[in-house]
Amino acid sequence: MGSAPAAFLGHRTRKRFGQHWLVDEGVLESIAAAAQLGAADRVLEVGPGRGALTARLLASPAAAVAAIELDRDLIAGLRQRFGDDPRFGLISGDVLAVELPEATKVVANIPYNITGPLLERLVGRLDRPVARPYERLVLLVQHEVGQRIRARPGSSAYSALSVRMQLMASCRCVCAVPPRCFQPPPKVQSEVIALEPLAPEQQLDATLARTVEQLLRRCFVARRKMLRNTLAGLLPANQLEPIALAAGIGLQQRPQEIEPAAWVALATGLNQATNHAALEGIHG
């Protein structure tokens, strides 16, 4: 466990910013290692705080490290500590609002209350992924969120978020981070995850992605109901059942039992049926 650098001795943690300093040396090293930084990488660091992780990123071969910090009282200390390194850049502001610098990889130790919006900004949405995906994101998140992102069908943690993220990126847990690794300790368990977003050519096309998103919203809002009930009204039952079966789905199943690929197959079948019906209407 490290003490605060001299540049930050007058600074106090602020609850409104959700500040909990990660001080465990082993976890800091694990995050830096998980980023797999090379000489061609330009790193975006979100929430550098007092620079514990920044120092490790700058010790790597990375070409540049651009940090975004919301707490203005930390800016002077960060500039004092790292300003002499020409590879270091610092942006003062809210990561959800400022223009993001160009980067190949992201490392983020962020307040947990903006995890959802930040994931959307950095990875995008299923029906609107970011135009230029990052090669890798290493994020410190609440354990519950990491569980939901990685969860497999049948797990109580499996949710619409699980399906969305797994259709947009591969994800693995780097390490668990208990409260004792922070100063002050938070009240929740944490973990570090590594995300590798799919390349643009591997992403779902926009029309298919919109249908998958509509299905997830429709079905997971009533996750205890059978799909027979939540999908009722989309098509007559005699048309819906064969489409579901072709996707490997039984209508007696519930949404938390369905693999991400099966949601895509179901959406594909529904789109084809809708297009076919539209064509029949035109030519009928």
Residue frames as qw, qx, qy, qz and C-alpha x, y, z in Angstrom:
[[0.000, 0.889, 0.458, 0.000, 0.00, 0.00, 0.00],
 [0.467, 0.262, 0.006, 0.844, 1.40, 3.38, -1.02],
 [0.133, -0.655, -0.379, 0.640, 1.10, 6.83, 0.54],
 [0.378, 0.885, 0.272, -0.019, -0.02, 9.95, -1.31],
 [0.620, 0.301, 0.045, 0.723, 2.69, 11.67, -3.40],
 [0.279, -0.362, -0.267, 0.848, 3.82, 15.05, -2.03],
 [0.049, -0.123, -0.377, -0.917, 1.98, 16.89, -4.83],
 [0.475, -0.433, -0.567, -0.515, -1.36, 15.74, -3.37],
 [0.336, -0.127, -0.740, 0.569, -0.82, 16.00, 0.39],
 [0.176, 0.126, 0.302, -0.928, -3.37, 18.83, 0.74],
 [0.503, -0.035, -0.500, -0.704, -6.08, 17.05, -1.22],
 [0.425, -0.015, 0.769, -0.476, -8.97, 15.25, 0.46],
 [0.053, 0.215, 0.912, 0.345, -11.17, 12.62, -1.12],
 [0.383, 0.090, 0.045, -0.918, -14.58, 13.89, -2.25],
 [0.425, 0.215, 0.849, -0.230, -17.64, 11.72, -1.80],
 [0.542, 0.644, 0.193, -0.504, -19.54, 13.54, -4.56],
 [0.414, 0.630, -0.571, -0.326, -16.91, 12.39, -7.05],
 [0.988, -0.056, -0.016, -0.141, -17.01, 8.83, -5.69],
 [0.349, 0.715, -0.577, 0.188, -13.28, 8.95, -4.98],
 [0.875, -0.405, 0.264, -0.007, -11.64, 5.79, -3.64],
 [0.209, 0.771, -0.584, -0.143, -7.92, 5.63, -4.38],
 [0.988, 0.075, -0.133, 0.028, -6.66, 2.27, -5.58],
 [0.156, -0.843, 0.501, -0.119, -3.47, 1.75, -3.54],
 [0.881, -0.194, 0.430, 0.033, -2.79, -1.98, -3.84],
 [0.032, -0.648, 0.610, 0.455, 0.47, -2.43, -5.75],
 [0.367, 0.009, 0.911, 0.189, -0.44, -5.89, -7.02],
 [0.424, 0.675, 0.587, -0.140, -3.75, -4.75, -8.50],
 [0.166, 0.870, -0.159, -0.437, -2.13, -1.68, -10.08],
 [0.156, -0.448, 0.786, 0.395, 0.45, -3.93, -11.73],
 [0.422, 0.282, 0.860, 0.052, -2.28, -6.31, -12.91],
 [0.379, 0.816, 0.305, -0.311, -4.17, -3.45, -14.58],
 [0.084, 0.783, -0.441, -0.430, -1.07, -2.18, -16.34],
 [0.273, -0.225, 0.897, 0.264, -0.17, -5.71, -17.48],
 [0.466, 0.472, 0.740, -0.115, -3.73, -6.39, -18.73],
 [0.326, 0.828, 0.013, -0.456, -3.54, -3.33, -21.00],
 [0.803, 0.117, 0.432, 0.393, -0.71, -5.08, -22.93],
 [0.172, 0.945, -0.021, -0.278, 0.83, -1.79, -23.99],
 [0.774, 0.127, 0.296, 0.545, 3.25, -1.56, -26.89],
 [0.319, -0.279, 0.139, 0.895, 5.17, 1.24, -28.58],
 [0.017, -0.295, -0.565, -0.770, 2.30, 1.95, -31.00],
 [0.267, -0.640, -0.719, 0.035, -0.33, 2.40, -28.28],
 [0.059, -0.363, 0.111, -0.923, -1.90, 5.67, -27.29],
 [0.296, -0.352, -0.843, 0.280, -3.65, 5.26, -23.94],
 [0.318, -0.573, -0.121, -0.746, -6.72, 7.06, -22.67],
 [0.326, -0.158, -0.790, 0.495, -6.78, 6.97, -18.86],
 [0.366, -0.637, -0.321, -0.598, -10.06, 7.92, -17.20],
 [0.650, -0.728, -0.040, -0.214, -9.86, 9.12, -13.60],
 [0.629, 0.398, -0.502, 0.439, -6.10, 9.24, -12.92],
 [0.658, -0.713, -0.235, 0.054, -6.69, 10.56, -9.39],
 [0.372, -0.857, 0.307, 0.181, -3.28, 10.99, -7.80],
 [0.451, 0.719, -0.498, -0.177, -1.48, 9.14, -10.56],
 [0.624, -0.376, 0.682, -0.062, -0.75, 5.73, -9.03],
 [0.792, 0.313, 0.516, 0.095, -1.75, 3.96, -12.24],
 [0.414, 0.906, -0.073, -0.050, -0.57, 6.79, -14.49],
 [0.227, -0.755, 0.606, 0.107, 3.00, 6.23, -13.31],
 [0.646, -0.084, 0.751, 0.110, 2.81, 2.59, -14.39],
 [0.652, 0.672, 0.351, 0.002, 1.31, 3.47, -17.77],
 [0.227, 0.936, -0.266, -0.038, 4.11, 5.97, -18.39],
 [0.428, -0.559, 0.703, 0.100, 6.65, 3.31, -17.38],
 [0.782, 0.281, 0.555, 0.047, 5.37, 1.17, -20.27],
 [0.410, -0.046, 0.513, 0.753, 6.49, 1.50, -23.92],
 [0.271, 0.767, 0.580, -0.034, 3.24, 3.33, -24.82],
 [0.397, 0.408, 0.221, 0.792, 3.63, 6.26, -27.21],
 [0.140, -0.378, 0.073, -0.912, 1.30, 8.53, -25.20],
 [0.234, -0.441, -0.816, 0.292, -0.94, 8.62, -22.14],
 [0.168, -0.385, -0.134, -0.898, -3.84, 11.10, -22.14],
 [0.198, -0.314, -0.822, 0.433, -5.65, 11.38, -18.81],
 [0.260, -0.555, -0.319, -0.723, -9.08, 12.89, -18.14],
 [0.314, -0.235, -0.705, 0.591, -9.71, 14.11, -14.58],
 [0.190, -0.755, -0.505, -0.372, -12.89, 15.72, -13.27],
 [0.527, -0.763, -0.232, 0.293, -11.56, 16.99, -9.91],
 [0.359, 0.859, -0.092, 0.352, -9.87, 20.30, -10.71],
 [0.448, -0.819, 0.340, -0.117, -7.99, 20.23, -7.39],
 [0.865, -0.188, 0.406, 0.228, -6.02, 17.22, -8.66],
 [0.667, 0.721, 0.071, 0.172, -4.96, 18.83, -11.93],
 [0.032, 0.904, -0.396, 0.155, -2.04, 20.86, -10.54],
 [0.633, -0.484, 0.602, -0.038, -0.66, 17.82, -8.70],
 [0.867, 0.281, 0.394, 0.115, -0.87, 15.65, -11.81],
 [0.498, 0.838, -0.091, 0.205, 0.92, 18.29, -13.88],
 [0.245, -0.820, 0.499, -0.135, 3.57, 18.65, -11.18],
 [0.755, -0.279, 0.593, -0.008, 4.10, 14.91, -11.02],
 [0.734, 0.216, 0.588, 0.261, 4.04, 14.03, -14.73],
 [0.338, 0.902, 0.091, -0.251, 4.30, 17.30, -16.67],
 [0.134, -0.716, 0.579, 0.366, 7.96, 16.76, -17.56],
 [0.499, 0.032, 0.833, 0.236, 7.13, 13.62, -19.54],
 [0.236, 0.289, -0.362, -0.854, 6.34, 14.67, -23.15],
 [0.229, -0.154, -0.904, -0.328, 4.14, 11.58, -23.57],
 [0.086, -0.467, -0.763, 0.439, 1.73, 12.76, -20.86],
 [0.128, -0.339, -0.289, -0.886, -1.35, 14.81, -21.67],
 [0.048, -0.340, -0.761, 0.550, -4.06, 15.98, -19.25],
 [0.203, -0.433, -0.463, -0.746, -7.65, 17.03, -19.90],
 [0.081, 0.118, 0.632, -0.761, -9.68, 18.68, -17.13],
 [0.529, 0.023, -0.183, -0.828, -13.36, 17.82, -17.37],
 [0.745, 0.025, 0.521, -0.416, -16.12, 15.22, -17.38],
 [0.227, -0.190, 0.871, 0.393, -15.32, 12.14, -19.49],
 [0.349, 0.521, 0.778, -0.037, -18.99, 11.96, -20.47],
 [0.231, 0.905, 0.252, -0.254, -18.87, 15.47, -21.94],
 [0.126, -0.750, 0.423, 0.492, -15.36, 16.34, -23.18],
 [0.740, 0.564, -0.308, -0.197, -14.01, 15.50, -26.62],
 [0.884, -0.329, 0.308, 0.127, -12.07, 12.28, -26.30],
 [0.031, 0.730, -0.585, -0.352, -8.50, 12.21, -27.58],
 [0.809, 0.336, -0.436, -0.205, -7.47, 9.59, -30.12],
 [0.408, -0.503, 0.731, -0.217, -6.39, 6.39, -28.43],
 [0.538, 0.178, -0.783, -0.255, -5.91, 2.70, -29.12],
 [0.528, -0.259, -0.785, 0.196, -6.57, 1.50, -25.57],
 [0.365, -0.674, -0.007, -0.642, -8.44, 2.67, -22.49],
 [0.458, -0.123, -0.748, 0.465, -7.68, 2.25, -18.80],
 [0.317, -0.565, -0.122, -0.752, -10.36, 3.48, -16.42],
 [0.318, -0.269, -0.759, 0.500, -10.76, 3.61, -12.64],
 [0.168, -0.378, -0.255, -0.874, -14.05, 5.47, -12.49],
 [0.402, -0.034, 0.525, -0.750, -16.86, 6.26, -10.05],
 [0.179, 0.163, 0.966, 0.090, -19.26, 3.32, -10.28],
 [0.331, 0.616, 0.519, -0.492, -22.29, 5.57, -10.72],
 [0.413, 0.694, -0.223, -0.546, -21.20, 6.43, -14.30],
 [0.427, -0.207, 0.844, 0.252, -20.23, 2.91, -15.41],
 [0.539, 0.526, 0.658, -0.010, -23.27, 2.51, -17.69],
 [0.329, 0.922, 0.054, -0.196, -22.97, 5.87, -19.47],
 [0.150, -0.733, 0.586, 0.310, -19.19, 5.44, -19.78],
 [0.541, 0.015, 0.816, 0.205, -19.53, 1.98, -21.34],
 [0.509, 0.728, 0.458, -0.035, -21.95, 3.49, -23.85],
 [0.136, 0.939, -0.205, -0.240, -19.51, 6.30, -24.64],
 [0.217, -0.624, 0.713, 0.234, -16.46, 4.03, -24.97],
 [0.351, 0.014, 0.918, 0.183, -18.01, 0.90, -26.52],
 [0.326, -0.004, -0.432, -0.841, -21.28, 2.23, -27.89],
 [0.691, 0.075, 0.441, -0.567, -24.70, 0.63, -28.03],
 [0.586, 0.097, 0.791, 0.149, -25.65, -2.58, -29.75],
 [0.487, 0.711, 0.491, 0.126, -27.53, -0.61, -32.40],
 [0.248, 0.945, -0.083, 0.199, -24.96, 2.20, -32.48],
 [0.835, -0.296, -0.011, 0.463, -21.40, 1.00, -31.73],
 [0.166, -0.820, 0.211, 0.505, -18.54, 3.51, -31.72],
 [0.664, 0.713, -0.146, -0.172, -17.18, 4.18, -35.20],
 [0.514, 0.559, -0.607, 0.235, -13.59, 3.28, -34.32],
 [0.853, -0.491, -0.155, -0.085, -13.52, 0.64, -31.57],
 [0.215, -0.770, 0.588, -0.124, -10.66, 0.62, -29.09],
 [0.569, 0.298, -0.766, -0.018, -8.44, -2.44, -29.24],
 [0.559, -0.253, -0.731, 0.297, -8.79, -3.07, -25.51],
 [0.310, -0.688, 0.084, -0.650, -10.39, -1.50, -22.44],
 [0.513, -0.103, -0.740, 0.423, -9.26, -2.34, -18.92],
 [0.341, -0.590, -0.102, -0.725, -11.88, -1.16, -16.46],
 [0.115, -0.024, -0.805, 0.581, -12.19, -1.23, -12.69],
 [0.485, -0.333, -0.375, -0.717, -15.89, -1.91, -12.06],
 [0.604, -0.287, 0.477, -0.570, -18.19, -2.99, -9.28],
 [0.201, -0.155, 0.966, 0.052, -18.10, -6.79, -8.99],
 [0.507, 0.446, 0.644, -0.359, -21.85, -7.01, -9.64],
 [0.481, 0.743, -0.122, -0.449, -21.49, -5.17, -12.96],
 [0.092, 0.528, -0.810, -0.240, -18.55, -7.34, -14.03],
 [0.378, 0.075, 0.909, -0.158, -20.59, -10.44, -13.20],
 [0.559, 0.606, 0.393, -0.407, -23.50, -9.23, -15.32],
 [0.356, 0.724, -0.418, -0.417, -21.28, -8.44, -18.28],
 [0.101, 0.412, -0.896, -0.127, -19.64, -11.89, -18.22],
 [0.599, 0.005, 0.661, -0.452, -22.67, -13.96, -17.13],
 [0.118, 0.065, -0.882, -0.452, -23.74, -16.98, -19.15],
 [0.609, -0.232, -0.357, -0.669, -27.34, -18.11, -19.84],
 [0.744, -0.320, -0.587, 0.001, -28.96, -19.72, -16.83],
 [0.415, -0.060, -0.470, 0.777, -27.06, -17.57, -14.34],
 [0.134, -0.801, -0.526, 0.251, -29.05, -15.27, -12.07],
 [0.222, -0.621, 0.111, 0.743, -26.71, -12.46, -13.21],
 [0.304, 0.173, 0.678, 0.646, -27.49, -13.00, -16.91],
 [0.175, 0.716, 0.379, -0.559, -29.34, -9.97, -18.24],
 [0.545, 0.812, 0.199, 0.062, -29.89, -7.79, -21.28],
 [0.077, -0.902, 0.408, 0.114, -26.54, -6.14, -20.45],
 [0.636, -0.288, 0.690, 0.190, -24.87, -9.56, -20.69],
 [0.683, 0.487, 0.517, 0.172, -26.28, -10.13, -24.18],
 [0.285, 0.958, 0.005, -0.013, -25.47, -6.62, -25.40],
 [0.218, -0.822, 0.508, 0.137, -21.88, -6.60, -24.20],
 [0.644, -0.182, 0.718, 0.189, -21.13, -10.16, -25.35],
 [0.638, 0.613, 0.437, 0.162, -22.40, -9.29, -28.84],
 [0.217, 0.969, -0.080, 0.089, -20.10, -6.26, -28.90],
 [0.099, 0.748, -0.613, 0.236, -16.93, -7.45, -27.18],
 [0.787, -0.093, -0.582, 0.183, -15.12, -10.33, -25.55],
 [0.330, -0.758, 0.248, -0.506, -14.73, -9.90, -21.81],
 [0.767, -0.085, -0.578, 0.264, -12.69, -11.54, -19.08],
 [0.530, -0.846, -0.005, -0.055, -12.05, -10.91, -15.40],
 [0.451, 0.636, -0.483, 0.399, -8.47, -9.82, -14.72],
 [0.365, 0.014, -0.746, 0.557, -8.61, -9.93, -10.92],
 [0.404, -0.752, -0.517, -0.059, -10.86, -9.42, -7.92],
 [0.224, 0.413, -0.262, 0.843, -10.38, -6.18, -5.98],
 [0.437, -0.599, -0.646, 0.182, -11.64, -6.29, -2.37],
 [0.137, -0.957, -0.175, -0.185, -12.38, -3.06, -0.44],
 [0.651, -0.647, 0.111, 0.380, -9.05, -3.19, 1.44],
 [0.650, 0.181, 0.324, 0.663, -7.26, -2.35, -1.84],
 [0.116, 0.747, 0.260, 0.601, -8.67, 1.21, -1.74],
 [0.321, -0.341, -0.428, 0.773, -8.24, 4.26, 0.44],
 [0.493, -0.197, 0.642, -0.554, -10.84, 4.90, 1.76],
 [0.132, 0.061, 0.978, 0.152, -12.34, 1.41, 1.36],
 [0.476, -0.102, -0.323, -0.811, -15.67, 1.33, -0.54],
 [0.619, -0.104, 0.565, -0.536, -18.63, -0.68, 0.73],
 [0.894, 0.345, 0.062, -0.281, -18.75, -2.95, -2.34],
 [0.726, -0.189, 0.545, 0.375, -16.56, -5.60, -3.94],
 [0.373, 0.785, -0.235, -0.435, -14.83, -4.65, -7.16],
 [0.815, 0.003, 0.488, 0.311, -13.02, -6.33, -10.03],
 [0.047, 0.600, -0.447, -0.661, -10.89, -5.46, -13.03],
 [0.769, 0.395, 0.501, -0.031, -12.23, -6.55, -16.41],
 [0.163, -0.378, 0.550, 0.727, -10.66, -6.49, -19.87],
 [0.631, 0.596, 0.400, -0.294, -12.90, -5.84, -22.88],
 [0.264, -0.227, 0.627, 0.697, -11.88, -6.37, -26.50],
 [0.538, 0.533, 0.214, -0.616, -14.52, -4.81, -28.78],
 [0.723, 0.320, 0.569, 0.227, -15.32, -6.49, -32.08],
 [0.214, -0.179, 0.410, 0.869, -13.90, -4.97, -35.25],
 [0.435, 0.344, 0.032, -0.832, -16.46, -3.07, -37.37],
 [0.506, 0.212, -0.676, -0.493, -16.71, -5.90, -39.92],
 [0.269, -0.088, -0.943, 0.175, -17.67, -8.32, -37.10],
 [0.223, 0.173, 0.484, -0.828, -20.44, -6.17, -35.67],
 [0.328, 0.534, 0.777, -0.061, -24.13, -6.70, -36.35],
 [0.122, 0.348, 0.387, 0.845, -25.55, -4.60, -39.16],
 [0.152, -0.083, 0.279, -0.945, -27.71, -1.72, -37.97],
 [0.650, -0.152, -0.313, -0.676, -31.08, -3.21, -38.95],
 [0.745, -0.137, -0.652, 0.050, -30.39, -6.53, -37.25],
 [0.314, 0.036, -0.572, 0.757, -28.94, -4.81, -34.17],
 [0.351, -0.179, 0.091, -0.915, -32.09, -2.70, -33.78],
 [0.776, -0.192, -0.423, -0.427, -34.27, -5.81, -33.84],
 [0.639, -0.063, -0.662, 0.386, -32.08, -7.58, -31.26],
 [0.069, 0.109, -0.405, 0.905, -32.25, -4.48, -29.05],
 [0.559, -0.204, -0.128, -0.793, -36.05, -4.37, -29.35],
 [0.795, -0.154, -0.573, -0.121, -36.28, -8.05, -28.40],
 [0.474, 0.014, -0.622, 0.624, -34.05, -7.61, -25.36],
 [0.173, -0.144, 0.259, -0.939, -36.07, -4.68, -24.09],
 [0.686, -0.173, -0.298, -0.640, -39.34, -6.46, -24.68],
 [0.824, -0.111, -0.555, -0.030, -38.33, -9.76, -23.07],
 [0.505, 0.042, -0.595, 0.624, -36.01, -8.87, -20.18],
 [0.268, -0.336, 0.183, -0.884, -38.44, -6.35, -18.73],
 [0.840, -0.209, 0.128, -0.484, -40.53, -9.44, -17.89],
 [0.231, 0.520, -0.822, -0.013, -37.68, -11.90, -17.41],
 [0.375, -0.085, 0.855, -0.347, -39.78, -14.40, -15.44],
 [0.729, 0.408, 0.229, -0.499, -42.32, -14.78, -18.23],
 [0.692, 0.095, 0.636, 0.327, -42.03, -17.37, -20.99],
 [0.098, -0.244, 0.446, 0.856, -41.13, -16.06, -24.42],
 [0.039, 0.457, 0.832, 0.313, -44.47, -17.34, -25.66],
 [0.122, -0.829, -0.496, 0.228, -46.05, -14.52, -23.66],
 [0.230, -0.694, 0.082, 0.678, -43.51, -11.73, -24.14],
 [0.150, -0.176, 0.633, 0.739, -43.25, -12.28, -27.90],
 [0.254, 0.570, 0.781, -0.016, -47.00, -12.61, -28.40],
 [0.211, 0.880, 0.236, -0.354, -48.29, -10.10, -30.91],
 [0.154, -0.584, 0.525, 0.599, -45.13, -9.90, -33.01],
 [0.354, 0.178, -0.740, -0.543, -46.40, -12.60, -35.37],
 [0.860, -0.166, -0.112, -0.469, -49.20, -15.18, -35.30],
 [0.659, -0.480, 0.568, -0.110, -48.20, -18.17, -33.13],
 [0.913, 0.231, 0.327, 0.072, -48.08, -20.55, -36.10],
 [0.566, 0.752, -0.142, 0.307, -45.43, -18.31, -37.73],
 [0.210, -0.835, 0.421, -0.285, -43.51, -17.38, -34.59],
 [0.849, -0.362, 0.378, -0.069, -42.89, -20.92, -33.33],
 [0.904, 0.288, 0.129, 0.289, -40.98, -22.24, -36.38],
 [0.304, 0.826, -0.222, 0.420, -38.82, -19.08, -36.46],
 [0.480, -0.716, 0.420, -0.283, -37.96, -19.57, -32.78],
 [0.942, -0.124, 0.310, 0.042, -37.24, -23.28, -33.27],
 [0.747, 0.571, -0.027, 0.340, -34.94, -22.50, -36.22],
 [0.065, 0.812, -0.355, 0.460, -33.03, -20.17, -33.86],
 [0.522, 0.069, -0.767, 0.366, -32.72, -22.97, -31.30],
 [0.182, -0.136, 0.437, -0.870, -35.26, -21.37, -28.98],
 [0.203, -0.440, -0.872, -0.067, -38.30, -22.91, -27.37],
 [0.187, -0.578, -0.157, -0.778, -41.13, -20.48, -26.66],
 [0.723, -0.604, -0.330, -0.057, -41.54, -22.05, -23.21],
 [0.661, -0.030, -0.263, 0.702, -38.09, -20.72, -22.31],
 [0.207, -0.931, -0.201, 0.225, -37.40, -17.50, -20.42],
 [0.399, 0.892, -0.166, 0.131, -35.07, -14.75, -21.65],
 [0.311, -0.772, 0.551, -0.062, -32.26, -15.53, -19.18],
 [0.819, -0.089, 0.563, 0.069, -31.93, -19.00, -20.77],
 [0.715, 0.669, 0.188, 0.075, -31.17, -17.76, -24.30],
 [0.674, -0.182, 0.226, 0.679, -27.62, -17.53, -25.69],
 [0.043, 0.663, -0.109, -0.739, -26.57, -14.23, -27.32],
 [0.015, -0.179, 0.758, 0.627, -26.20, -15.95, -30.71],
 [0.076, 0.449, 0.888, 0.061, -29.75, -17.30, -30.44],
 [0.098, 0.748, 0.325, -0.571, -31.12, -13.77, -29.94],
 [0.051, 0.504, -0.466, -0.726, -29.37, -12.79, -33.18],
 [0.033, 0.083, 0.924, 0.371, -30.82, -15.82, -34.98],
 [0.102, 0.624, 0.733, -0.250, -34.31, -15.00, -33.69],
 [0.096, 0.727, 0.035, -0.679, -33.98, -11.38, -34.82],
 [0.011, -0.292, 0.710, 0.640, -32.76, -12.53, -38.23],
 [0.062, 0.324, 0.929, 0.165, -35.78, -14.82, -38.64],
 [0.089, 0.729, 0.525, -0.430, -38.21, -12.11, -37.55],
 [0.049, 0.618, -0.251, -0.744, -36.67, -9.59, -39.95],
 [0.016, -0.083, 0.844, 0.529, -36.90, -12.06, -42.82],
 [0.070, 0.511, 0.855, -0.048, -40.53, -12.85, -42.01],
 [0.069, 0.753, 0.272, -0.595, -41.39, -9.15, -41.79],
 [0.033, 0.481, -0.488, -0.728, -39.66, -8.40, -45.10],
 [0.056, 0.134, 0.926, 0.349, -41.39, -11.33, -46.77],
 [0.092, 0.656, 0.703, -0.258, -44.79, -10.16, -45.50],
 [0.060, 0.706, -0.012, -0.706, -44.06, -6.64, -46.74],
 [0.006, 0.270, -0.713, -0.647, -43.15, -7.94, -50.19],
 [0.077, 0.379, 0.915, 0.118, -46.32, -10.03, -50.33],
 [0.090, 0.733, 0.460, -0.493, -48.29, -6.93, -49.49],
 [0.052, 0.583, -0.318, -0.745, -46.65, -5.02, -52.33],
 [0.147, 0.203, -0.803, -0.541, -47.10, -7.75, -54.94],
 [0.213, 0.251, 0.917, -0.227, -50.33, -9.26, -53.64]]
